Amino acid sequence: MLLLLCGSNLWAQEIQQDTLTRNAPVFYDVLGNRVNFRADMPPLNQIAGAPKAFYTYYWEFGDGNYSFEEKPSHAYKKPGDYKVKLWSTNNYDNGKPPDSRPKQVSVNFNPNDATDIASSYENSPFVGEDDLLVKTNREALPNQEVVLITSYKNTKDYVTNGKLYLFYNDTQFKDNNFTLEDTRMHYGEQISSAVLFADAKETNNEQSYWASNKNELIIKKSAIQDTTKRTVLPATLEESQELYRDYQVIEFQDMQPGEERNLFRTLKTTPEMLKDTSAIVTLRSIYVPDENFGNHTVKDTELEIVTSHDPNKMSSSGTIMNYRFIRLKKVKFKVRFQNDGEGPANTIRLEVDTPEMFDKSTLEVVDMYPKCRICPKREVNYSCLDTILEKDKIIFTFKKIYLPGTAQKGVTQKDSTKGFVKYRMKFGKDFHKKKTRSRTAIYFDKNEPILTNYSTTRFLPGISIGAKAGYIFNPDLDNSKEYFVGATISPFKSYRGYLQAEVMFSAKSFDDLKNFETLNVNDIGISEIMRFTEANEEKGITTYLVPISYRYNLNNFLAVGAGVQLKLDLSTTCVSERTGEFFFDIPGEGEIRDETRDTFQRIECDESFTNFQSGVFLGANVGGVRIGPSVGVRYVFNFNEPTSQVQVYGIWKF
């Protein structure tokens, strides 16, 4: 009892420690207009078997600037009070991320005396003609915050007014991925409350916009984003509304030539996202630099739904697929990794489990980091990515690269230690509707492998409607005929087991002819014979309902099933005619007919909703049992008479 109580107490303490919010208070030192920041971080809860746990940092300085450094130093341009916030992320740690309260920082100095102010664009993230960049502080973990950093730039040579659109919550997912908690603006922007609508003048082809005759512009690729320059804004907005459920529109004004601005949004991931872990969701940002024209930039940012902040992950866009339309499409996969060593990695090998249902010959590498060429078949002396296809795996090998380690001396930017491979491929010619599980073994140089999470692909159930027709034998009834037609509903092209419901209507007829006689001896000893002929005819309309049945596909051509069947006669008409012929059997003379004593009787009936029956059945199908035509036979045992019934039918499932 004592051991049990002690163990329960320790277990309760561990649970409490895991659920308690950890705090990381922020400290700062003000030196004129420059402020040095740091945080007192709590101890990490190391995940057993994982690389060494560490923190990553994201700071907002309250003036429209930010940093991913551990201990940043920021120079303010103007004196004033600024609200500074830190979001820290615990990697390879199984506790909650530390919470840091916003810090009010007062900076007082004479702007004329300030000499420690860096140029606005000294460390500009924009390259070339880029005018829109989107970053996040961490991956999307259910029920946590993600900060979306939107940077935009005026590449015109005149002052502009424009708009920024954010579309979120992909319609392909049943539940919402995010709720928009907060939007932080520092340059006089305003959130528009107007209904989404776009009306712009003809395309302005000056400066950095390169138009084509298809109104679609040059496509650029970056590490985690797809960027497109477009010219027809209404078409883009209409497309975006079909892809996403929610949006936000922000208007900005008086943006100077060459000016760069940052916009910050806090997105809260919903608890429902947990069932979509290892999936890839997207956020769409649209930048309209000049509201007078239709030129705009579209950036689709991919986020991976994760269960923990582990930099080594595998994810897929195939978490929710429509089986009917996926055959000609390619499924996207992404494997990301991080070098946690004390030195750089020169060779990184990714061994990706790949189910046989994928056609590896259609493999296409979409993007990668470190950026390098695809290796040729011969040995080369430059950096390249080698790809080997095996029966059950794909092996990607980065050769002759340099990827710094997180524990390497002089490395302060954790992002520089991360890499990834993004690829896509089609399904094979004969693939089944079943979910797959894949994971990756990551080898840094000659170290032991690190295993990622399982990435799962699965299909939507879909709906399959079947047309059915056949004939019913009733062994307990002679001269019975019954034909039926009906429909079935079930999941589309299930791989093995599935549920199915059916409804059928039949037209039946029953003919019965009987001959019998009665014999009676009268008072004078003469036999009286009455010979009867009885004809019974019955017709009706019957409905059969199979509320539920379980079917199992043994292979593509043979299936078995069992279920419950209900029967009800919707309408029944019957006619019974009895004709009697009278004879005397006189000894020595034989039979003498007396037509005056013949009889005739006719009985008719017309009933509705009668003869309810319930039963169970077993059956089998041969043919295209998953989709297409097949034939089947079914034995039904009813719980009341007539008890036996045999159905033979053909069915075509669409």
CORPE-V190463 format. One record per residue. OMEGA is omega in radians with two decimals (NA if undefined). D_LAST is the distance of its C-alpha to the last C-alpha in Angstrom with 2 decimals. Layout:
# CORPE-V190463
omega: [OMEGA,OMEGA]
d_last: [D_LAST,D_LAST]
This chain:
# CORPE-V190463
omega: [3.14,3.11,3.14,3.14,3.14,3.14,3.13,3.14,3.12,3.13,3.12,3.11,3.13,3.12,-3.14,-3.14,-3.12,-3.07,3.13,3.08,3.09,-3.08,3.07,-3.10,-3.10,3.07,-3.12,3.06,-3.13,3.09,-3.07,3.09,3.12,-3.12,3.09,-3.07,3.04,3.13,3.09,-3.01,3.09,3.11,3.13,3.04,-3.04,3.02,-3.10,3.09,-3.12,3.02,-3.07,-3.11,3.11,3.10,2.88,-2.93,2.99,-3.11,2.90,-3.02,3.05,3.14,-3.12,3.11,-3.07,3.12,3.05,-3.13,3.12,-3.14,-3.05,3.02,-3.04,3.10,3.12,-3.12,-3.09,3.03,3.12,3.11,-3.07,3.10,-3.09,-3.11,3.09,2.93,3.10,-3.09,-3.13,-3.13,-3.06,-3.09,-3.06,3.05,3.11,3.07,3.12,3.12,3.12,3.12,3.07,-3.10,3.09,-3.08,3.10,-3.13,-3.12,3.10,3.08,-3.09,-3.13,-3.11,-3.08,3.10,-3.08,3.10,-3.13,3.08,-3.06,-3.02,-3.12,3.12,-3.08,3.11,-3.08,3.13,3.07,-3.08,3.11,3.07,3.14,3.09,3.13,3.10,3.01,-3.11,-3.12,3.04,-3.05,3.06,-3.07,3.08,3.04,3.13,2.99,3.10,3.12,-3.11,3.13,3.11,3.14,-2.99,3.06,3.13,3.11,3.07,3.09,-3.13,-3.07,2.93,-3.09,-3.08,3.02,3.11,2.99,3.06,-3.11,-3.05,-3.13,3.12,3.13,3.09,-3.11,-3.11,3.08,3.10,-3.01,2.83,-3.12,-3.02,-2.99,3.05,-3.08,-3.09,-3.04,-3.07,3.08,3.10,3.12,3.07,-3.10,3.10,-3.10,3.06,-3.06,3.13,-3.12,3.08,-3.06,3.11,-3.14,-3.07,3.04,-3.04,3.11,3.01,-2.89,-3.08,-3.09,-3.04,3.03,-3.12,3.11,-3.13,3.06,-2.97,-3.03,3.13,3.11,3.12,3.01,-3.00,-3.06,-3.02,3.02,-3.08,-3.14,3.00,-3.10,-3.08,-3.09,-3.04,3.14,3.13,3.13,3.14,3.11,3.10,-3.10,3.12,3.07,-3.08,-3.04,-3.12,-3.01,3.13,3.03,3.13,3.12,3.12,3.08,-3.10,2.99,3.09,-3.04,3.09,-3.14,-3.09,3.09,-3.13,3.10,3.12,-3.03,3.07,3.04,3.10,3.08,3.12,-3.06,3.10,-3.12,-3.14,-3.06,-3.12,3.14,3.12,-3.04,3.05,3.09,3.05,-3.09,2.97,3.14,3.06,3.12,-3.12,3.07,-3.01,-3.13,-3.05,3.13,-3.08,-3.10,3.12,3.12,3.10,3.12,3.12,3.07,-3.11,-3.14,3.04,3.11,3.07,-3.02,3.06,3.09,-3.13,3.13,-3.09,3.12,-3.00,2.99,-3.11,-3.07,3.04,-3.05,-3.13,3.10,-3.07,3.04,-3.03,-3.11,-2.97,-3.03,-2.99,-3.08,-3.14,3.11,3.10,-3.13,3.06,3.10,3.05,3.11,-3.04,3.11,3.10,-3.12,-3.10,3.12,3.12,-3.11,3.05,-3.13,3.12,3.11,-3.13,3.13,3.10,-3.01,3.02,-3.09,3.14,-3.09,-3.11,3.07,3.10,-3.05,3.12,3.12,-3.11,3.10,3.08,-3.07,-3.08,-3.14,2.94,0.05,3.14,3.10,3.12,2.97,-3.08,2.98,-3.12,3.13,3.09,3.14,-3.10,3.13,-3.14,3.13,3.09,-3.14,-3.12,3.12,3.14,3.05,-3.04,-3.05,3.14,2.99,-3.12,3.03,3.13,3.00,-3.11,3.05,3.10,3.07,3.08,-3.08,3.10,-3.12,3.14,-3.12,-3.12,3.12,3.13,3.14,-3.14,-3.12,-3.12,-3.14,-3.13,-3.08,3.06,3.14,2.95,3.07,-3.11,3.12,3.11,-3.11,2.97,3.12,-3.09,-3.11,3.14,-3.05,-3.13,3.09,-3.12,3.14,3.08,3.14,2.98,-3.01,2.97,-3.06,3.13,3.02,-3.06,-3.09,3.14,3.09,-3.07,2.99,-3.11,3.12,3.00,3.01,3.04,-3.03,2.96,3.13,-3.08,2.97,-3.12,-3.09,-3.13,3.07,3.08,3.14,3.03,-2.97,3.08,-3.12,-3.07,-3.11,3.04,3.04,-3.06,-3.10,-3.10,3.07,3.08,3.13,3.09,3.13,3.09,-3.11,2.97,-3.13,-3.12,3.10,3.04,-3.08,3.03,-3.09,2.99,3.11,-3.08,-3.12,-3.06,3.09,3.11,-3.12,3.05,-3.06,2.96,-3.08,3.06,-3.08,2.97,-3.05,3.06,-3.10,3.13,-3.12,3.13,-3.10,3.05,3.10,-3.11,3.07,-3.10,-3.14,3.10,-3.09,-3.02,-3.11,3.03,3.11,-3.13,3.08,-3.08,3.04,3.12,-3.06,2.93,-3.08,3.11,3.11,3.11,-3.11,3.08,-3.13,3.04,-3.06,3.03,3.06,3.12,3.01,-3.08,3.11,3.01,3.11,-3.13,-3.12,3.12,3.10,3.05,-3.13,-2.95,-3.09,3.13,3.06,-3.12,3.10,-3.13,-3.10,3.11,3.06,-3.10,3.09,3.07,-3.13,3.10,-3.13,3.01,-3.11,3.09,3.11,3.14,3.12,3.12,3.14,3.10,-3.02,3.13,2.91,3.05,-3.06,3.14,3.13,-3.13,-3.13,-3.08,3.10,-3.09,3.05,-3.06,-3.12,-3.13,3.03,-3.14,3.04,-3.12,3.13,3.13,3.11,3.08,3.11,-3.04,3.13,3.05,3.13,3.02,3.07,3.13,3.04,-3.13,3.12,-3.09,2.97,-3.12,3.13,3.11,3.08,-3.14,3.10,-3.00,3.12,3.08,3.14,-3.06,3.04,3.05,-3.08,3.06,-3.07,3.04,-3.11,3.04,3.11,-3.10,3.03,-2.99,-0.16,-2.95,-3.01,3.09,3.10,3.14,2.97,-2.98,2.95,-3.10,3.07,-3.11,-3.11,NA]
d_last: [63.35,65.05,62.67,59.67,61.07,61.88,58.44,56.78,59.09,58.28,54.54,54.91,56.94,54.27,51.57,53.90,54.70,51.06,50.28,53.49,53.39,55.46,57.73,58.76,61.63,62.36,65.89,67.38,70.64,71.71,73.88,74.57,71.32,69.59,67.92,67.04,64.26,63.41,61.75,62.72,59.61,59.05,58.63,55.22,53.33,52.46,49.11,50.01,49.24,48.37,50.59,53.45,52.45,53.54,53.28,52.07,53.45,52.64,55.45,55.61,59.19,58.90,59.84,56.54,57.02,55.46,55.83,54.04,57.36,58.66,62.03,61.78,64.75,64.23,66.68,66.39,67.43,68.67,70.47,68.74,66.72,63.34,60.69,59.58,56.54,55.42,51.93,52.21,49.39,49.90,48.30,47.95,49.18,47.52,49.36,48.80,49.81,53.40,54.05,56.63,58.08,58.65,62.19,64.41,66.40,69.45,70.56,73.92,75.48,77.10,74.56,77.48,78.46,75.02,74.82,72.03,69.11,66.69,65.41,62.31,60.29,62.14,59.07,56.46,52.91,52.00,52.02,52.33,50.43,48.47,48.72,46.14,45.84,43.94,44.82,44.16,46.56,44.11,40.51,38.47,39.13,37.73,40.35,42.73,44.03,43.24,45.59,44.19,46.97,46.50,49.19,49.60,52.27,53.84,54.01,55.59,59.31,59.49,58.85,55.28,53.37,49.65,46.66,44.60,41.02,39.23,35.51,34.21,31.49,28.30,25.43,23.03,24.89,24.59,28.36,31.21,32.83,36.26,38.75,41.41,44.65,47.35,48.16,51.55,53.04,56.51,57.00,56.83,53.07,51.50,48.10,46.77,45.61,44.38,40.81,39.04,39.90,41.11,43.45,45.32,47.48,46.89,46.58,49.75,49.92,53.14,53.75,50.82,47.83,46.70,44.49,42.23,41.15,37.59,38.93,37.71,40.49,41.35,39.17,41.17,40.18,42.01,41.79,39.22,38.48,36.92,39.22,38.63,41.17,39.71,41.25,38.85,39.08,37.06,34.00,34.41,34.82,31.75,29.67,31.32,30.61,26.85,27.19,29.69,30.45,34.26,37.03,40.83,43.07,46.62,49.27,52.22,55.40,58.42,57.01,59.69,59.19,58.22,57.83,55.36,54.06,52.05,49.86,48.83,45.99,45.40,41.78,41.23,38.20,36.42,36.24,32.43,32.32,33.20,29.64,28.88,31.83,31.62,29.35,30.53,30.93,32.51,35.18,35.70,39.29,40.32,43.98,45.41,49.01,50.26,48.80,50.20,47.76,44.06,44.62,42.95,41.96,38.61,38.54,35.53,36.94,34.94,35.79,34.79,34.32,36.67,38.14,41.59,43.57,43.35,43.73,41.93,38.24,34.83,31.97,28.56,26.41,23.30,23.86,20.86,18.04,14.55,12.64,10.33,13.67,16.23,16.16,18.69,20.61,23.57,24.33,27.92,30.35,33.94,36.74,39.97,43.29,46.91,50.10,52.12,54.96,58.58,58.26,55.88,53.04,53.14,50.15,46.92,44.23,40.74,38.87,35.25,33.03,29.84,26.89,25.98,22.39,24.06,25.31,28.99,29.83,28.19,30.56,32.24,35.11,34.96,38.15,40.78,44.12,46.77,46.05,46.62,45.49,43.04,45.23,45.78,46.00,49.78,51.84,52.87,55.33,53.30,50.70,47.16,43.81,42.98,39.43,38.82,35.44,35.37,32.78,32.08,33.84,34.96,38.66,40.04,43.83,46.01,49.19,52.61,51.71,53.64,51.94,54.59,54.58,54.74,57.99,59.47,62.78,62.61,58.87,58.38,54.99,52.29,49.62,51.44,50.66,46.87,44.45,40.77,38.22,35.04,32.49,28.85,26.56,23.05,20.83,21.16,19.01,17.66,17.55,16.05,14.99,18.46,21.34,24.37,28.07,30.63,34.28,37.19,40.67,43.14,46.43,49.30,51.72,52.65,52.02,49.85,46.15,44.71,41.24,38.90,36.41,32.92,30.34,26.88,23.51,20.55,17.02,15.86,13.83,11.02,8.78,5.52,5.50,5.90,8.32,11.37,14.79,17.91,21.65,23.85,27.20,29.98,32.70,35.19,35.14,36.44,35.11,32.05,28.93,25.67,22.33,19.37,16.02,13.91,10.94,10.06,9.74,10.09,10.44,7.92,8.80,12.21,15.04,17.12,17.56,15.55,15.78,13.64,14.69,14.40,16.19,17.27,19.96,22.19,25.11,27.86,31.33,34.26,37.46,40.57,44.01,46.98,50.62,53.42,57.08,59.79,63.45,66.42,70.19,72.30,75.83,77.53,75.51,73.15,69.50,66.99,63.52,60.42,57.44,54.12,50.87,47.95,44.63,41.79,38.60,35.80,32.62,30.14,26.83,25.39,22.73,21.29,20.14,18.93,19.82,19.14,18.41,18.51,16.48,17.60,16.19,19.35,17.92,14.99,15.63,17.18,16.52,18.79,18.77,21.18,21.44,23.23,22.89,24.76,25.79,27.65,29.07,28.64,31.21,33.44,36.12,38.62,41.71,44.38,47.36,50.36,53.16,56.44,59.13,62.64,65.10,68.64,69.45,73.25,75.11,76.61,74.64,71.02,68.16,68.88,66.15,66.71,64.14,65.74,64.34,60.69,58.00,54.62,52.21,48.85,46.64,43.56,41.15,38.42,36.71,33.83,32.02,33.69,33.22,31.18,30.12,28.60,27.74,25.95,23.81,23.01,20.38,18.75,15.76,16.11,13.78,10.61,10.87,9.36,6.19,6.30,8.92,11.71,14.75,16.52,19.84,21.07,24.69,25.57,29.03,30.18,33.15,34.96,35.53,33.99,32.80,30.67,27.39,25.13,21.56,19.93,16.44,13.45,9.84,6.54,3.78,0.00]
